[in-house]
Amino acid sequence: MGHHKFFSVFLLGAVTFMIIVTFVFWGIGKGGGPSSGKAGIVAEIKGEPISIEEFWRTYDNEYKRVREIYPNEEEIKKLNLKENVLNALIDRKVIIIAAREAGITVTEQELQNEILQLRYFQRNGVFDQQIYERSLQLNRLTPQTFEEQLKNDMLFSKMSRLIQETVEFTSTELQTIDSLKQANNQIAEAFRNSKNSQALKAYIEGIKRNMAIKVNKDLIS
């Protein structure tokens, strides 16, 4: 069961990493789960909705990803994937709302720079406006919708980094990191990232208590 616990902690980072980009370019922009054709709101955080379409797109993406790790369908069932994806989407929305309330912003210049460097929109290493527009059209997205969601991704990243930068390590933990670095730098980095992820999760759970959250799990059952 240990790896299943690790999965639930890890999922937030996987779901929230440039979420709109994964929708468009990882082969799920046109897909959806069994209820993708139905309108509905699966959750609402301080009045901000998470649509059933957003849920199923994210679920499909995560299912494909874990399928590569756990080929056995029974193992996937043990991960409680639907609930974990929903919780990750809620946590993402909580962080974005908290970032806005803290006055953190993404400027138009930052947004433009991010779009220009996305390889999905490039031809020969250079941004191509036609590829950009065609890609969005194929996925039934307007530039306004795409850019708003990309801005939210960037807002989430900014807030997450800010929280993780405040993490303090005990002297024992620092010694552990130093020891791990001598053996394997990747393991040391994984140890550090694990603590950062735990700090982010603790922050989310803390501010959730002061947010009105409504969930309609019937839509995904």
N, C-alpha and C positions, 0 to 999 in steps of 0.2 A: 504493500500500500504506500510505501514511502515515495515512489516515483509519481504516484497519483497526486499526493499532496504537493510535491514540487511542481507538477503540471499546473495546478490551480493558482499557485503563486506566480508562475512564469507567464501565464496566459495574458495578463493585463498588458505586459510589454509587447507581446506578439500582436494582440488585437489593435493596440493603439499606435503601432508604428506606421505612420503615413497611411492611415486607414483608407482614405479616398483613393490613393494611388493603387493600393492592392485591389480595390473594387474594379478599377478600370483595366489594369494591366496584368492581373494574375488569372485571367480567364473566367471571371465570375461576374463581370459587369452586366451580362445578358441573362444570367441565371437566376437562381433563387431557390428557396426550399419549397416544401409542399404547400405553404400558405402564401407564397410570394405574390400571388395575384390578388390577395385580399387586402383591402385597406384596413389600417388599424394602428393603434399606438400600443406598443408592448410595455413601455415604461415612460414615466414623466418625472423629471427632476426640476423642482422649482418652476414648474410650468413649461419646461423645455422638453420636447418629446423625443423618444427613440422609436422610429417607425418599425413596423413589422418587416418592411423591405430591407431596412438597414440591418436588422437582426439576421434575417436569412442569408443575406449576402456575406455577412461576417461569419456566420455559422458554416456556410459552404466552404469558405476559405480555410477556416480552422479544421474542418473535417478532412479536407484534402491534405492539409499539413500533417495532422496526427496519423492519417492513414499510412503515411510513409514511415512513421515511427512504430506504429502498432498495426501490423497487417491483419491481426486477428480482431474480428468484429466484437468479440466478447470483451477484449481488453479496452476497446474504444468505449463500450457501454459503461464500463466501470469509471470512466473519466467524468461522467455526468456532464457531457459537453454542452448541451443546451443551456443548463443553468450557469455554468462557468462563463460561457460567452455572454449571456445576458448580464451577469454580474460585472464582467469586464467592461461592457459598454456603459453600464451605469457609472462605474468608477471613472471611466474616461470623461463622461459628461460632468461628473462632480468636479473633477480637476479643472476642466475648461471653465465652468461657472466660477469656481474659486479664483482662477487666474484673472478673469474679467473683474471680479469684485476687488481684487488686490491691485487693480490698475495696470496689470501687465497687458501689453498690446503687441500686435504684429503690424508693422508699417507696410504701406503699399510697396515701398522699395524692397523690403525684406521678402514680401510675397513674390514680387516680380523676379527677384534674384533666384528664389527657390524654383520657380517654374522654368526659368531659363536654363538651369543646370540639370533638370530632370532628363535623363537619357531617353525616356520614352518619347519625348517631343523633339529629339534631335536627328539631324541628318548629317553624317560625317562630322559628328562632334559639335555641331552648331544648332541652336534652337531653330525650328522650322514652324512658322505660323500655320501653314497648311496642314502639317501633320497634327499639330495641336488641335485645330478646329475639327479635323476629320475624326480624330480619336474620341473627342468628346461627343460628336454627333453619333458615332457608332454605338456609344454607350448611353445615349439619350440623356446627356448632361449638357446644360448650358454653361458657358464660361463662368457666369455669376455663381451658379451652384457649386461647380468644381472649386473655384477659388475660395469660396466661403468655407467649404469643408477642409480644404488644404490649409487655410488660415487657422482653423480649429486644431488641426494636427500640429501646426507649428506652435500654437499657444500651449497645447498640452506638453510639448517637448520643453518649452521654456520653463513652465511651472514645475515640471518633473525634475529638471536639472537644478532649479533653485532649491527645491526641497532636499534633493540628494546632496547638494553641496553643504548643507547644514549638518549632515550626519557626522557624529563624533565617534571615533573608535577608541576603545579602552587600550591601555598599554599592552594588555595580554593579546588583544586582537591585532594590534600593530606588530607585535612580535611574531604572531602566527603568520601574518602577511609576509613579513620579511623572510621567515623560514620557508614559506611556500615559494617565494620568488626564487630562492636559491635552487629549489628542486624543479619548479615548473612555473613560469611566469603566468601562463594561462590559467592555472589553478588558482593562483593568488588573485588574479583579476576576477575570477568567478566568485571567490570568497567575498571580495569587496562589493561586487555587483549584487550578491545575495543580500548583504546588509543594507545596501541602498534600496533594493526592492522592498525589503521589510519596512524600512522607514517610510517609503512612499505609501505602502498599504496602510500603515498605522495612521498616517496623516489623513488619508481618505476616510478611514473609519471614524476618525475624530470629527471631521467636518460634516460627515453624513448625518450625524445626530441633530444638526441644526438645519437640515434641508428637508423640505416636504418631498417625499418620494412615493410615487404610485406605480405599482407593477401589475400587469395583467398577464399572468403566466398561462392562462387558458389559451391564448393565441398561439403559444408555441408547444402546447402539449400534444 
